[in-house]
Amino acid sequence: MCVVQSRCDDDDTGCQKKCRDKCCKKSDKSKSSSSEFSEFCDTEGEVRCRQICYDAQNCSRDDKECRAECRNKCCDEDNDNLEKDSGKDGRNEPAPTPRPTSSSETLCNGITRKQRASVVFMRLSLITDVENIYSDGKIDMETPQGQAYKWILSDDDRVLCPLDTTLEQRYVLAVLYYSTNGDKWTDNDKWLSESSECSWIGVGCNFRGEIDTIELQGFNLDGELPSELQALKLDILGLEDNKLSGRLLETFNDGLVRLRLSNNRLTGEVPSTLPLSLVALYLASNELKGTLDGVIGSLPNMRQIQLQDNKFTGRIPDSLREMKNLRIARFEDNRIEGSMPPEVCDVKSSNSGLAVLSVDCEAVDCDCCIPECTE
């Protein structure tokens, strides 16, 4: 307790010695350890917890505040502090005790459940809004994030250790499950099971075990897309033919190649911050609005863009001509008007691969559309 309250750093031997002289029993003074961290807490588990916390938080040896927070969270003698300051940032958030009757049980090479919860929280706070996890100092079981966090801590039989490389992606999938009423999907085989998340239906991983594909089209997903999805390194996100509502995410991960969200209930405007890596964008049959200027101009690598059956307004932007590899472009059943820019038609004449360029012919004058606009 003394070294925690005195904020003794690892190399502050003078501060450590004062605490030992003040607090340690005579029998303890004869003990020695080869670990430079052994002075701070009494148990090997607490020492290991601190080391894990330092790594998770990227604490440098000079960052006394960061290292002190890790000591506060890992030393059992000071665990009362874990229930305080729930409204602050990740370093000051309370660590829950999902199984209080077994809080002294050790796991993950010797750390306790409380220590595990503290470091898990620190890692997840980097990809999620902590205010969605806690409310009034307790896990908020009314939010998908709170439910997913509780599942990771106490209900997931896989019992991931704090530095497991799959922790974040497993949490993100759990948030997606709770955000879209996963218990009511038409098929949720292996979801929230002990199995590797790479084996859950609709999920694909690369050779490194990183999730790169989510394809759950027609699974009856009902809810909003969670912002945590941007933490994944996805190549493909395919969630067509569901009941997704709310707005599109402001950002998706760089490297996303195909985004397929047609036939849902999405609203609002399409952000201009979609990743440049996109080659296929399927947003047909939603309730999206706004103009196409920001969308078209920001996606030079696009091959297939399907925006039909929405509420888009304005004109077809000149920047459409920059999509040199375009194969399919569908804009019909919107509120777009005016004329197809002649520069786009020039590109179309030189782009033999452009198979579909469709608009509402009664509202848009187009001499180069496929199928043709006829009077």
C-alpha positions as CSV (number, residue, x, y, z in Angstrom):
1,M,0.0,0.0,0.0
2,C,2.8,2.4,0.9
3,V,4.6,2.1,-2.5
4,V,1.2,2.7,-4.2
5,Q,0.3,5.7,-2.2
6,S,3.8,7.1,-2.4
7,R,3.9,6.6,-6.2
8,C,7.3,4.9,-6.0
9,D,8.6,4.2,-9.5
10,D,10.4,1.0,-10.4
11,D,13.9,2.6,-10.2
12,D,13.2,4.8,-7.1
13,T,15.0,2.6,-4.6
14,G,15.0,5.2,-2.0
15,C,11.2,5.5,-1.9
16,Q,10.9,1.7,-2.0
17,K,13.3,1.3,1.0
18,K,11.4,3.8,3.1
19,C,8.2,1.8,2.5
20,R,9.9,-1.5,3.3
21,D,11.4,-0.1,6.5
22,K,8.0,1.3,7.5
23,C,5.7,-1.5,6.6
24,C,7.5,-4.8,6.1
25,K,7.7,-7.4,8.9
26,K,11.2,-8.5,9.9
27,S,10.6,-11.9,8.3
28,D,9.9,-10.2,5.1
29,K,13.1,-8.2,5.1
30,S,15.1,-11.3,4.5
31,K,13.3,-12.1,1.3
32,S,14.9,-11.3,-2.0
33,S,13.9,-11.6,-5.6
34,S,15.7,-11.3,-9.0
35,S,12.7,-9.4,-10.4
36,E,13.1,-5.6,-10.5
37,F,9.3,-5.4,-10.0
38,S,9.1,-7.6,-6.9
39,E,9.2,-4.7,-4.4
40,F,5.8,-3.3,-5.2
41,C,3.3,-6.1,-4.4
42,D,3.5,-9.2,-2.3
43,T,2.4,-11.9,-4.8
44,E,3.8,-13.1,-8.1
45,G,0.4,-12.6,-9.7
46,E,0.4,-8.9,-8.8
47,V,3.9,-8.5,-10.3
48,R,2.8,-10.2,-13.5
49,C,-0.4,-8.1,-13.7
50,R,1.7,-4.9,-13.5
51,Q,4.0,-6.1,-16.2
52,I,1.0,-7.0,-18.5
53,C,-0.6,-3.6,-17.7
54,Y,2.6,-1.7,-18.6
55,D,2.7,-3.5,-22.0
56,A,-1.0,-3.0,-22.7
57,Q,-0.8,0.7,-21.9
58,N,2.6,1.2,-23.5
59,C,3.9,2.8,-20.3
60,S,7.4,4.1,-20.8
61,R,9.8,4.0,-17.8
62,D,9.4,7.8,-17.5
63,D,5.6,7.8,-17.5
64,K,5.1,7.8,-13.7
65,E,1.4,8.5,-14.0
66,C,0.8,5.5,-16.3
67,R,2.8,3.1,-14.2
68,A,1.2,4.3,-10.9
69,E,-2.2,3.6,-12.4
70,C,-1.1,0.1,-13.2
71,R,0.1,-0.4,-9.7
72,N,-3.2,0.9,-8.3
73,K,-5.2,-1.5,-10.4
74,C,-3.0,-4.6,-9.8
75,C,-2.2,-4.5,-6.1
76,D,-4.8,-6.4,-4.2
77,E,-4.2,-4.3,-1.1
78,D,-5.5,-1.2,-3.0
79,N,-8.4,-2.9,-4.9
80,D,-10.9,-0.5,-3.3
81,N,-9.7,2.1,-5.7
82,L,-10.9,0.0,-8.6
83,E,-14.5,1.1,-7.9
84,K,-13.8,4.8,-8.1
85,D,-13.7,7.4,-10.9
86,S,-16.0,5.5,-13.3
87,G,-16.6,8.6,-15.4
88,K,-13.0,9.2,-16.3
89,D,-10.8,7.8,-19.0
90,G,-9.6,4.2,-19.4
91,R,-6.8,4.4,-16.8
92,N,-9.2,5.5,-14.1
93,E,-12.2,3.3,-14.9
94,P,-13.3,0.8,-12.2
95,A,-12.5,-2.8,-12.8
96,P,-15.5,-5.0,-12.2
97,T,-15.5,-8.2,-10.2
98,P,-17.9,-10.4,-12.1
99,R,-17.2,-13.4,-9.8
100,P,-16.6,-11.9,-6.4
101,T,-16.6,-15.3,-4.7
102,S,-13.5,-16.3,-6.7
103,S,-11.7,-13.0,-7.0
104,S,-8.5,-14.5,-5.5
105,E,-8.5,-17.4,-8.0
106,T,-5.5,-17.2,-10.2
107,L,-5.4,-17.6,-14.0
108,C,-3.3,-16.5,-17.0
109,N,0.0,-17.5,-15.3
110,G,-0.9,-16.3,-11.9
111,I,-2.9,-13.0,-12.1
112,T,-6.2,-12.8,-10.3
113,R,-9.6,-12.2,-11.9
114,K,-9.6,-8.6,-10.7
115,Q,-6.2,-8.0,-12.2
116,R,-7.3,-9.6,-15.5
117,A,-10.4,-7.5,-15.6
118,S,-8.4,-4.3,-15.1
119,V,-6.0,-5.0,-18.0
120,V,-8.7,-6.3,-20.3
121,F,-10.6,-3.0,-19.7
122,M,-7.5,-0.9,-20.5
123,R,-7.1,-2.7,-23.8
124,L,-10.7,-2.4,-24.8
125,S,-10.8,1.2,-23.9
126,L,-8.6,1.9,-26.9
127,I,-11.3,0.7,-29.4
128,T,-14.6,1.4,-27.6
129,D,-16.3,4.3,-25.8
130,V,-15.9,3.4,-22.1
131,E,-19.1,5.4,-21.3
132,N,-21.0,2.6,-23.2
133,I,-19.5,0.0,-20.8
134,Y,-20.0,1.6,-17.4
135,S,-22.9,3.4,-15.8
136,D,-22.8,4.6,-12.2
137,G,-19.7,2.5,-11.6
138,K,-21.2,-0.7,-12.8
139,I,-21.2,-2.6,-16.1
140,D,-24.1,-1.2,-18.1
141,M,-26.1,-4.3,-19.2
142,E,-28.4,-2.1,-21.3
143,T,-25.7,-1.5,-23.9
144,P,-24.2,-3.9,-26.4
145,Q,-20.7,-2.8,-25.3
146,G,-21.5,-3.5,-21.6
147,Q,-23.0,-6.9,-22.5
148,A,-20.0,-7.8,-24.6
149,Y,-17.6,-6.7,-21.9
150,K,-19.4,-8.8,-19.3
151,W,-19.4,-11.8,-21.6
152,I,-15.6,-11.5,-22.2
153,L,-14.9,-11.2,-18.5
154,S,-17.2,-13.9,-17.0
155,D,-19.2,-15.8,-19.5
156,D,-16.8,-16.6,-22.3
157,D,-15.4,-20.1,-21.5
158,R,-12.4,-19.4,-23.6
159,V,-11.2,-17.1,-20.7
160,L,-8.8,-15.0,-22.8
161,C,-5.7,-13.7,-21.1
162,P,-5.3,-9.9,-21.1
163,L,-2.6,-9.8,-23.8
164,D,-4.2,-12.4,-26.1
165,T,-4.0,-11.1,-29.7
166,T,-7.6,-12.0,-30.4
167,L,-9.1,-10.1,-27.4
168,E,-10.2,-7.0,-29.4
169,Q,-11.7,-8.9,-32.3
170,R,-13.6,-11.3,-30.1
171,Y,-15.0,-8.4,-28.2
172,V,-16.0,-6.6,-31.4
173,L,-17.9,-9.6,-32.7
174,A,-19.7,-9.9,-29.4
175,V,-20.7,-6.2,-29.6
176,L,-22.0,-6.8,-33.2
177,Y,-24.0,-9.8,-31.9
178,Y,-25.6,-7.8,-29.0
179,S,-26.1,-4.7,-31.2
180,T,-28.2,-6.7,-33.8
181,N,-30.1,-9.1,-31.6
182,G,-28.0,-12.1,-32.3
183,D,-30.2,-14.4,-30.3
184,K,-32.9,-13.8,-33.0
185,W,-30.7,-14.3,-36.1
186,T,-31.8,-17.1,-38.5
187,D,-28.5,-18.8,-37.8
188,N,-25.9,-17.9,-35.1
189,D,-24.0,-21.2,-35.1
190,K,-21.0,-21.0,-32.7
191,W,-21.4,-17.3,-31.9
192,L,-20.5,-16.6,-28.3
193,S,-19.2,-20.1,-27.9
194,E,-15.9,-21.3,-26.6
195,S,-14.8,-21.9,-30.2
196,S,-12.4,-19.6,-32.0
197,E,-14.2,-16.7,-33.4
198,C,-12.8,-17.7,-36.8
199,S,-15.1,-20.7,-36.8
200,W,-18.3,-18.7,-36.1
201,I,-20.7,-18.8,-38.9
202,G,-20.2,-16.0,-41.4
203,V,-16.7,-15.1,-40.1
204,G,-13.5,-15.6,-42.0
205,C,-9.9,-15.1,-40.9
206,N,-6.5,-14.8,-42.6
207,F,-3.5,-17.1,-41.9
208,R,-2.6,-14.9,-38.9
209,G,-6.0,-15.5,-37.3
210,E,-7.2,-12.0,-37.9
211,I,-10.8,-11.5,-38.9
212,D,-10.9,-10.3,-42.5
213,T,-14.4,-11.2,-43.6
214,I,-17.9,-10.9,-42.1
215,E,-20.7,-12.2,-44.4
216,L,-24.1,-12.4,-42.7
217,Q,-26.5,-11.6,-45.5
218,G,-30.1,-12.5,-44.8
219,F,-29.5,-13.5,-41.2
220,N,-32.1,-11.2,-39.7
221,L,-29.7,-8.7,-38.1
222,D,-31.8,-6.1,-36.5
223,G,-30.2,-3.0,-35.0
224,E,-27.4,-0.5,-35.7
225,L,-23.9,-1.0,-36.9
226,P,-21.5,-0.6,-33.9
227,S,-18.5,1.7,-34.3
228,E,-16.3,-1.0,-32.9
229,L,-16.3,-2.6,-36.4
230,Q,-13.7,-0.2,-37.6
231,A,-11.2,-1.8,-35.2
232,L,-11.2,-5.0,-37.4
233,K,-8.9,-5.4,-40.5
234,L,-11.7,-6.4,-42.8
235,D,-11.5,-7.0,-46.5
236,I,-15.2,-7.8,-46.9
237,L,-18.2,-6.7,-44.8
238,G,-21.4,-8.2,-46.3
239,L,-24.6,-7.6,-44.3
240,E,-27.2,-7.3,-47.1
241,D,-30.8,-8.3,-46.7
242,N,-31.2,-7.6,-43.0
243,K,-32.9,-5.0,-40.8
244,L,-30.0,-2.7,-40.1
245,S,-31.0,0.8,-39.1
246,G,-29.4,4.1,-38.2
247,R,-26.5,5.8,-40.0
248,L,-23.5,4.4,-41.8
249,L,-20.3,4.5,-39.8
250,E,-18.2,7.6,-40.3
251,T,-15.1,5.4,-40.9
252,F,-14.4,1.9,-41.8
253,N,-10.9,0.3,-41.7
254,D,-8.3,1.1,-44.3
255,G,-8.0,-1.9,-46.6
256,L,-11.8,-2.6,-46.8
257,V,-12.4,-3.8,-50.4
258,R,-16.1,-4.7,-50.5
259,L,-18.9,-3.0,-48.4
260,R,-22.3,-4.6,-49.0
261,L,-25.2,-3.2,-47.1
262,S,-28.0,-3.3,-49.6
263,N,-31.6,-4.0,-48.6
264,N,-31.5,-2.6,-45.1
265,R,-33.1,0.4,-43.3
266,L,-30.0,2.7,-43.2
267,T,-30.6,6.4,-43.1
268,G,-28.6,9.7,-43.3
269,E,-25.8,10.6,-45.8
270,V,-23.0,8.5,-47.1
271,P,-19.8,9.8,-45.5
272,S,-17.0,11.1,-47.7
273,T,-14.5,9.2,-45.5
274,L,-15.0,5.8,-47.0
275,P,-11.7,4.0,-47.5
276,L,-9.9,4.5,-50.8
277,S,-9.4,0.8,-51.0
278,L,-13.1,0.1,-51.8
279,V,-13.7,-1.5,-55.2
280,A,-17.4,-2.5,-54.5
281,L,-20.0,-0.4,-52.7
282,Y,-23.5,-1.9,-52.4
283,L,-26.0,0.5,-50.6
284,A,-29.1,-0.1,-52.7
285,S,-32.6,-0.2,-51.2
286,N,-32.0,1.8,-48.1
287,E,-33.2,5.3,-47.1
288,L,-30.0,7.2,-47.7
289,K,-30.0,10.8,-48.7
290,G,-27.8,13.7,-49.7
291,T,-25.8,14.3,-52.9
292,L,-23.3,12.0,-54.5
293,D,-20.4,14.5,-54.8
294,G,-18.4,13.5,-51.8
295,V,-19.0,9.8,-52.3
296,I,-18.1,9.5,-56.0
297,G,-15.1,11.8,-55.8
298,S,-13.5,9.9,-53.0
299,L,-13.5,6.4,-54.5
300,P,-11.2,6.3,-57.5
301,N,-10.7,2.5,-57.4
302,M,-14.4,1.7,-57.6
303,R,-15.5,-1.1,-59.9
304,Q,-19.1,-1.6,-58.8
305,I,-21.3,1.0,-57.1
306,Q,-24.9,0.4,-56.5
307,L,-26.9,3.2,-55.0
308,Q,-30.3,2.7,-56.6
309,D,-33.5,2.9,-54.6
310,N,-32.6,5.5,-52.1
311,K,-33.3,9.2,-51.6
312,F,-30.2,10.8,-53.1
313,T,-30.7,14.2,-54.7
314,G,-28.7,16.6,-56.9
315,R,-26.8,15.6,-60.1
316,I,-24.5,13.0,-61.3
317,P,-21.1,14.5,-60.4
318,D,-18.3,15.1,-63.0
319,S,-15.9,13.2,-60.8
320,L,-17.6,9.9,-61.9
321,R,-15.2,10.1,-64.9
322,E,-12.3,9.4,-62.5
323,M,-13.5,5.9,-61.9
324,K,-11.5,4.4,-64.7
325,N,-12.2,0.8,-63.7
326,L,-15.9,1.1,-63.3
327,R,-18.0,-1.9,-64.4
328,I,-21.4,-1.3,-62.8
329,A,-22.9,2.1,-61.7
330,R,-26.5,2.2,-60.8
331,F,-28.3,5.4,-59.7
332,E,-31.9,4.8,-60.7
333,D,-34.9,5.2,-58.3
334,N,-33.5,8.2,-56.6
335,R,-34.3,12.0,-56.8
336,I,-31.3,12.7,-59.1
337,E,-31.9,15.0,-62.0
338,G,-30.1,17.0,-64.8
339,S,-27.8,15.5,-67.4
340,M,-25.1,12.9,-67.4
341,P,-21.8,14.8,-67.7
342,P,-20.3,14.5,-71.2
343,E,-17.0,13.7,-69.7
344,V,-18.5,10.6,-68.2
345,C,-19.9,9.6,-71.5
346,D,-16.5,10.1,-73.1
347,V,-15.0,7.7,-70.5
348,K,-17.8,5.3,-71.1
349,S,-17.0,5.2,-74.8
350,S,-13.4,4.2,-74.1
351,N,-14.2,1.9,-71.2
352,S,-15.3,-1.4,-72.8
353,G,-15.7,-3.0,-69.4
354,L,-18.5,-0.6,-68.3
355,A,-21.5,-3.0,-68.5
356,V,-24.2,-1.0,-66.6
357,L,-24.7,2.8,-66.2
358,S,-28.3,3.4,-65.2
359,V,-30.3,6.4,-64.1
360,D,-33.9,7.5,-64.0
361,C,-34.3,8.4,-67.7
362,E,-37.3,10.6,-67.1
363,A,-35.3,12.8,-64.8
364,V,-31.7,12.5,-66.1
365,D,-30.8,13.2,-69.7
366,C,-28.3,10.5,-70.6
367,D,-27.0,9.6,-74.1
368,C,-24.6,6.9,-72.9
369,C,-26.6,4.9,-70.3
370,I,-26.8,1.2,-70.3
371,P,-29.6,0.2,-70.6
372,E,-30.3,3.0,-73.0
373,C,-32.6,5.8,-72.2
374,T,-35.3,6.1,-74.9
375,E,-38.1,8.4,-75.4
